[in-house]
Protein backbone atom coordinates (compact mmCIF):
# COMPACT_ATOMS: atom_id res chain seq x y z
CA UNK A 1 0.00 0.00 0.00
CA UNK A 2 1.28 3.43 -0.94
CA UNK A 3 2.20 5.45 2.17
CA UNK A 4 0.60 8.53 0.61
CA UNK A 5 -2.74 6.74 0.39
CA UNK A 6 -2.96 6.10 4.14
CA UNK A 7 -4.64 8.87 6.07
CA UNK A 8 -2.72 9.82 9.18
CA UNK A 9 -4.61 11.31 12.09
CA UNK A 10 -2.98 13.25 14.91
CA UNK A 11 -2.72 11.84 18.38
CA UNK A 12 -5.73 12.76 20.48
CA UNK A 13 -5.59 13.21 24.20
CA UNK A 14 -9.15 13.83 25.24
CA UNK A 15 -12.00 12.42 27.29
CA UNK A 16 -14.15 12.06 24.21
CA UNK A 17 -14.40 8.56 22.85
CA UNK A 18 -13.94 9.41 19.19
CA UNK A 19 -13.24 6.31 17.19
CA UNK A 20 -10.29 7.53 15.17
CA UNK A 21 -9.08 3.91 14.99
CA UNK A 22 -11.95 2.99 12.64
CA UNK A 23 -10.77 5.20 9.82
CA UNK A 24 -7.22 5.88 10.86
CA UNK A 25 -5.77 3.39 8.43
CA UNK A 26 -8.30 3.84 5.64
CA UNK A 27 -7.29 4.83 2.12
CA UNK A 28 -6.71 8.50 1.52
CA UNK A 29 -9.77 10.10 0.00
CA UNK A 30 -9.74 12.94 -2.45
CA UNK A 31 -9.80 16.26 -0.64
CA UNK A 32 -13.24 17.74 -0.20
CA UNK A 33 -14.54 20.93 1.27
CA UNK A 34 -13.47 19.77 4.74
CA UNK A 35 -10.42 21.37 6.29
CA UNK A 36 -7.44 19.29 7.32
CA UNK A 37 -7.40 17.76 10.79
CA UNK A 38 -5.70 19.91 13.43
CA UNK A 39 -5.11 19.41 17.10
CA UNK A 40 -6.73 22.77 17.76
CA UNK A 41 -9.22 22.49 14.91
CA UNK A 42 -11.53 25.18 13.69
CA UNK A 43 -14.62 22.96 14.01
CA UNK A 44 -14.94 22.07 10.35
CA UNK A 45 -13.71 18.48 10.72
CA UNK A 46 -15.62 15.82 12.65
CA UNK A 47 -12.39 15.01 14.50
CA UNK A 48 -11.93 18.52 15.85
CA UNK A 49 -12.72 19.12 19.50
CA UNK A 50 -14.89 22.10 18.60
CA UNK A 51 -16.98 20.24 15.98
CA UNK A 52 -20.59 21.14 16.86
CA UNK A 53 -22.11 17.67 16.36
CA UNK A 54 -19.27 15.62 17.85
CA UNK A 55 -21.28 14.37 20.83
CA UNK A 56 -24.20 13.48 18.60
CA UNK A 57 -21.92 11.42 16.36
CA UNK A 58 -20.29 9.77 19.37
CA UNK A 59 -23.64 8.84 20.91
CA UNK A 60 -25.49 7.69 17.83
CA UNK A 61 -23.07 6.53 15.19
CA UNK A 62 -19.83 5.41 16.78
CA UNK A 63 -20.90 3.50 19.88
CA UNK A 64 -18.73 0.85 21.55
CA UNK A 65 -21.19 -1.94 20.71
CA UNK A 66 -21.01 -0.95 17.04
CA UNK A 67 -17.25 -1.24 17.24
CA UNK A 68 -17.56 -4.75 18.72
CA UNK A 69 -20.11 -5.81 16.11
CA UNK A 70 -17.93 -4.45 13.36
CA UNK A 71 -14.92 -6.40 14.62
CA UNK A 72 -16.99 -9.57 14.97
CA UNK A 73 -18.55 -9.33 11.49
CA UNK A 74 -15.47 -7.99 9.79
CA UNK A 75 -13.80 -11.37 10.08
CA UNK A 76 -16.89 -13.42 9.26
CA UNK A 77 -18.31 -14.63 5.98
CA UNK A 78 -21.40 -12.54 6.53
CA UNK A 79 -19.45 -9.37 6.01
CA UNK A 80 -17.98 -10.79 2.83
CA UNK A 81 -21.45 -11.82 1.69
CA UNK A 82 -22.77 -8.32 2.34
CA UNK A 83 -19.82 -6.80 0.53
CA UNK A 84 -20.45 -9.11 -2.43
CA UNK A 85 -24.22 -8.56 -2.42
CA UNK A 86 -24.04 -4.78 -2.75
CA UNK A 87 -22.16 -4.82 -6.09
CA UNK A 88 -24.45 -7.58 -7.34
CA UNK A 89 -27.45 -5.42 -6.55
CA UNK A 90 -25.80 -2.50 -8.28
CA UNK A 91 -25.01 -4.66 -11.31
CA UNK A 92 -28.59 -5.94 -11.34
CA UNK A 93 -29.92 -2.40 -11.15
CA UNK A 94 -27.49 -1.33 -13.88
CA UNK A 95 -28.61 -4.21 -16.11
CA UNK A 96 -32.25 -3.41 -15.45
CA UNK A 97 -31.60 0.23 -16.31
CA UNK A 98 -29.71 -0.89 -19.42
CA UNK A 99 -32.71 -3.01 -20.43
CA UNK A 100 -35.08 -0.11 -19.85
CA UNK A 101 -32.83 2.23 -21.81
CA UNK A 102 -32.50 -0.40 -24.55
CA UNK A 103 -36.28 -0.76 -24.70
CA UNK A 104 -36.65 3.01 -24.80
CA UNK A 105 -34.05 3.22 -27.59
CA UNK A 106 -35.97 0.58 -29.56
CA UNK A 107 -39.21 2.51 -29.06
CA UNK A 108 -37.52 5.75 -30.06
CA UNK A 109 -36.09 4.07 -33.16
CA UNK A 110 -39.53 2.67 -34.04
CA UNK A 111 -41.08 6.11 -33.48
CA UNK A 112 -38.37 7.69 -35.64
CA UNK A 113 -39.03 5.17 -38.44
CA UNK A 114 -42.78 5.74 -38.15
CA UNK A 115 -42.21 9.50 -38.10
CA UNK A 116 -40.01 9.24 -41.21
CA UNK A 117 -42.67 7.16 -42.97
CA UNK A 118 -45.38 9.65 -41.99
CA UNK A 119 -43.24 12.57 -43.20
CA UNK A 120 -42.69 10.77 -46.51
CA UNK A 121 -46.45 10.16 -46.86
CA UNK A 122 -47.16 13.79 -45.93
CA UNK A 123 -44.69 14.98 -48.58
CA UNK A 124 -46.32 12.70 -51.17
CA UNK A 125 -49.77 13.94 -50.12
CA UNK A 126 -48.66 17.55 -50.47
CA UNK A 127 -47.30 16.78 -53.94
CA UNK A 128 -50.62 15.11 -54.81
CA UNK A 129 -52.53 18.14 -53.52
CA UNK A 130 -50.44 20.42 -55.74
CA UNK A 131 -51.09 18.14 -58.74
CA UNK A 132 -54.81 18.02 -57.95
CA UNK A 133 -54.95 21.83 -57.71
CA UNK A 134 -53.21 22.08 -61.09
CA UNK A 135 -55.63 19.52 -62.54
CA UNK A 136 -58.56 21.44 -61.04
CA UNK A 137 -57.34 24.66 -62.65
CA UNK A 138 -56.90 22.87 -65.98
CA UNK A 139 -60.34 21.29 -65.69
CA UNK A 140 -61.90 24.65 -64.76
CA UNK A 141 -60.26 26.25 -67.78
CA UNK A 142 -61.38 23.35 -69.97
CA UNK A 143 -64.90 23.60 -68.55
CA UNK A 144 -65.09 27.31 -69.29
CA UNK A 145 -63.79 26.64 -72.81
CA UNK A 146 -66.37 23.88 -73.28
CA UNK A 147 -69.13 26.16 -72.01
CA UNK A 148 -68.06 28.85 -74.46
CA UNK A 149 -67.98 26.23 -77.21
CA UNK A 150 -71.42 25.04 -76.10
CA UNK A 151 -72.76 28.61 -76.31
CA UNK A 152 -71.23 28.99 -79.79
CA UNK A 153 -72.73 25.66 -80.88
CA UNK A 154 -76.14 26.66 -79.53
CA UNK A 155 -75.94 29.91 -81.49
CA UNK A 156 -74.93 27.98 -84.63
CA UNK A 157 -77.71 25.50 -83.98
CA UNK A 158 -80.27 28.27 -83.65
CA UNK A 159 -78.98 29.83 -86.89
CA UNK A 160 -79.15 26.45 -88.59
CA UNK A 161 -82.67 25.92 -87.29
CA UNK A 162 -83.66 29.31 -88.63
CA UNK A 163 -82.09 28.45 -91.98
CA UNK A 164 -83.86 25.11 -91.93
CA UNK A 165 -87.16 26.83 -91.27
CA UNK A 166 -86.46 29.18 -94.13
CA UNK A 167 -85.52 26.25 -96.37
CA UNK A 168 -88.65 24.36 -95.32
CA UNK A 169 -90.83 27.39 -96.08
CA UNK A 170 -89.16 27.83 -99.41
CA UNK A 171 -89.62 24.15 -100.18
CA UNK A 172 -93.26 24.37 -99.24
CA UNK A 173 -93.73 27.42 -101.41
CA UNK A 174 -91.89 25.75 -104.24
CA UNK A 175 -94.03 22.66 -103.95
CA UNK A 176 -97.17 24.75 -103.85
CA UNK A 177 -96.12 26.75 -106.84
CA UNK A 178 -95.19 23.67 -108.73
CA UNK A 179 -98.66 22.17 -108.10
CA UNK A 180 -100.52 25.09 -109.27
C-alpha positions as CSV (number, residue, x, y, z in Angstrom):
1,X,0.0,0.0,0.0
2,X,1.3,3.4,-0.9
3,X,2.2,5.4,2.2
4,X,0.6,8.5,0.6
5,X,-2.7,6.7,0.4
6,X,-3.0,6.1,4.1
7,X,-4.6,8.9,6.1
8,X,-2.7,9.8,9.2
9,X,-4.6,11.3,12.1
10,X,-3.0,13.2,14.9
11,X,-2.7,11.8,18.4
12,X,-5.7,12.8,20.5
13,X,-5.6,13.2,24.2
14,X,-9.2,13.8,25.2
15,X,-12.0,12.4,27.3
16,X,-14.2,12.1,24.2
17,X,-14.4,8.6,22.8
18,X,-13.9,9.4,19.2
19,X,-13.2,6.3,17.2
20,X,-10.3,7.5,15.2
21,X,-9.1,3.9,15.0
22,X,-12.0,3.0,12.6
23,X,-10.8,5.2,9.8
24,X,-7.2,5.9,10.9
25,X,-5.8,3.4,8.4
26,X,-8.3,3.8,5.6
27,X,-7.3,4.8,2.1
28,X,-6.7,8.5,1.5
29,X,-9.8,10.1,0.0
30,X,-9.7,12.9,-2.5
31,X,-9.8,16.3,-0.6
32,X,-13.2,17.7,-0.2
33,X,-14.5,20.9,1.3
34,X,-13.5,19.8,4.7
35,X,-10.4,21.4,6.3
36,X,-7.4,19.3,7.3
37,X,-7.4,17.8,10.8
38,X,-5.7,19.9,13.4
39,X,-5.1,19.4,17.1
40,X,-6.7,22.8,17.8
41,X,-9.2,22.5,14.9
42,X,-11.5,25.2,13.7
43,X,-14.6,23.0,14.0
44,X,-14.9,22.1,10.3
45,X,-13.7,18.5,10.7
46,X,-15.6,15.8,12.6
47,X,-12.4,15.0,14.5
48,X,-11.9,18.5,15.8
49,X,-12.7,19.1,19.5
50,X,-14.9,22.1,18.6
51,X,-17.0,20.2,16.0
52,X,-20.6,21.1,16.9
53,X,-22.1,17.7,16.4
54,X,-19.3,15.6,17.8
55,X,-21.3,14.4,20.8
56,X,-24.2,13.5,18.6
57,X,-21.9,11.4,16.4
58,X,-20.3,9.8,19.4
59,X,-23.6,8.8,20.9
60,X,-25.5,7.7,17.8
61,X,-23.1,6.5,15.2
62,X,-19.8,5.4,16.8
63,X,-20.9,3.5,19.9
64,X,-18.7,0.9,21.6
65,X,-21.2,-1.9,20.7
66,X,-21.0,-0.9,17.0
67,X,-17.2,-1.2,17.2
68,X,-17.6,-4.8,18.7
69,X,-20.1,-5.8,16.1
70,X,-17.9,-4.4,13.4
71,X,-14.9,-6.4,14.6
72,X,-17.0,-9.6,15.0
73,X,-18.6,-9.3,11.5
74,X,-15.5,-8.0,9.8
75,X,-13.8,-11.4,10.1
76,X,-16.9,-13.4,9.3
77,X,-18.3,-14.6,6.0
78,X,-21.4,-12.5,6.5
79,X,-19.4,-9.4,6.0
80,X,-18.0,-10.8,2.8
81,X,-21.5,-11.8,1.7
82,X,-22.8,-8.3,2.3
83,X,-19.8,-6.8,0.5
84,X,-20.5,-9.1,-2.4
85,X,-24.2,-8.6,-2.4
86,X,-24.0,-4.8,-2.8
87,X,-22.2,-4.8,-6.1
88,X,-24.4,-7.6,-7.3
89,X,-27.4,-5.4,-6.5
90,X,-25.8,-2.5,-8.3
91,X,-25.0,-4.7,-11.3
92,X,-28.6,-5.9,-11.3
93,X,-29.9,-2.4,-11.2
94,X,-27.5,-1.3,-13.9
95,X,-28.6,-4.2,-16.1
96,X,-32.3,-3.4,-15.5
97,X,-31.6,0.2,-16.3
98,X,-29.7,-0.9,-19.4
99,X,-32.7,-3.0,-20.4
100,X,-35.1,-0.1,-19.9
101,X,-32.8,2.2,-21.8
102,X,-32.5,-0.4,-24.6
103,X,-36.3,-0.8,-24.7
104,X,-36.7,3.0,-24.8
105,X,-34.1,3.2,-27.6
106,X,-36.0,0.6,-29.6
107,X,-39.2,2.5,-29.1
108,X,-37.5,5.8,-30.1
109,X,-36.1,4.1,-33.2
110,X,-39.5,2.7,-34.0
111,X,-41.1,6.1,-33.5
112,X,-38.4,7.7,-35.6
113,X,-39.0,5.2,-38.4
114,X,-42.8,5.7,-38.1
115,X,-42.2,9.5,-38.1
116,X,-40.0,9.2,-41.2
117,X,-42.7,7.2,-43.0
118,X,-45.4,9.7,-42.0
119,X,-43.2,12.6,-43.2
120,X,-42.7,10.8,-46.5
121,X,-46.4,10.2,-46.9
122,X,-47.2,13.8,-45.9
123,X,-44.7,15.0,-48.6
124,X,-46.3,12.7,-51.2
125,X,-49.8,13.9,-50.1
126,X,-48.7,17.6,-50.5
127,X,-47.3,16.8,-53.9
128,X,-50.6,15.1,-54.8
129,X,-52.5,18.1,-53.5
130,X,-50.4,20.4,-55.7
131,X,-51.1,18.1,-58.7
132,X,-54.8,18.0,-57.9
133,X,-54.9,21.8,-57.7
134,X,-53.2,22.1,-61.1
135,X,-55.6,19.5,-62.5
136,X,-58.6,21.4,-61.0
137,X,-57.3,24.7,-62.7
138,X,-56.9,22.9,-66.0
139,X,-60.3,21.3,-65.7
140,X,-61.9,24.7,-64.8
141,X,-60.3,26.3,-67.8
142,X,-61.4,23.3,-70.0
143,X,-64.9,23.6,-68.5
144,X,-65.1,27.3,-69.3
145,X,-63.8,26.6,-72.8
146,X,-66.4,23.9,-73.3
147,X,-69.1,26.2,-72.0
148,X,-68.1,28.9,-74.5
149,X,-68.0,26.2,-77.2
150,X,-71.4,25.0,-76.1
151,X,-72.8,28.6,-76.3
152,X,-71.2,29.0,-79.8
153,X,-72.7,25.7,-80.9
154,X,-76.1,26.7,-79.5
155,X,-75.9,29.9,-81.5
156,X,-74.9,28.0,-84.6
157,X,-77.7,25.5,-84.0
158,X,-80.3,28.3,-83.7
159,X,-79.0,29.8,-86.9
160,X,-79.2,26.5,-88.6
161,X,-82.7,25.9,-87.3
162,X,-83.7,29.3,-88.6
163,X,-82.1,28.5,-92.0
164,X,-83.9,25.1,-91.9
165,X,-87.2,26.8,-91.3
166,X,-86.5,29.2,-94.1
167,X,-85.5,26.2,-96.4
168,X,-88.6,24.4,-95.3
169,X,-90.8,27.4,-96.1
170,X,-89.2,27.8,-99.4
171,X,-89.6,24.2,-100.2
172,X,-93.3,24.4,-99.2
173,X,-93.7,27.4,-101.4
174,X,-91.9,25.7,-104.2
175,X,-94.0,22.7,-103.9
176,X,-97.2,24.8,-103.8
177,X,-96.1,26.8,-106.8
178,X,-95.2,23.7,-108.7
179,X,-98.7,22.2,-108.1
180,X,-100.5,25.1,-109.3
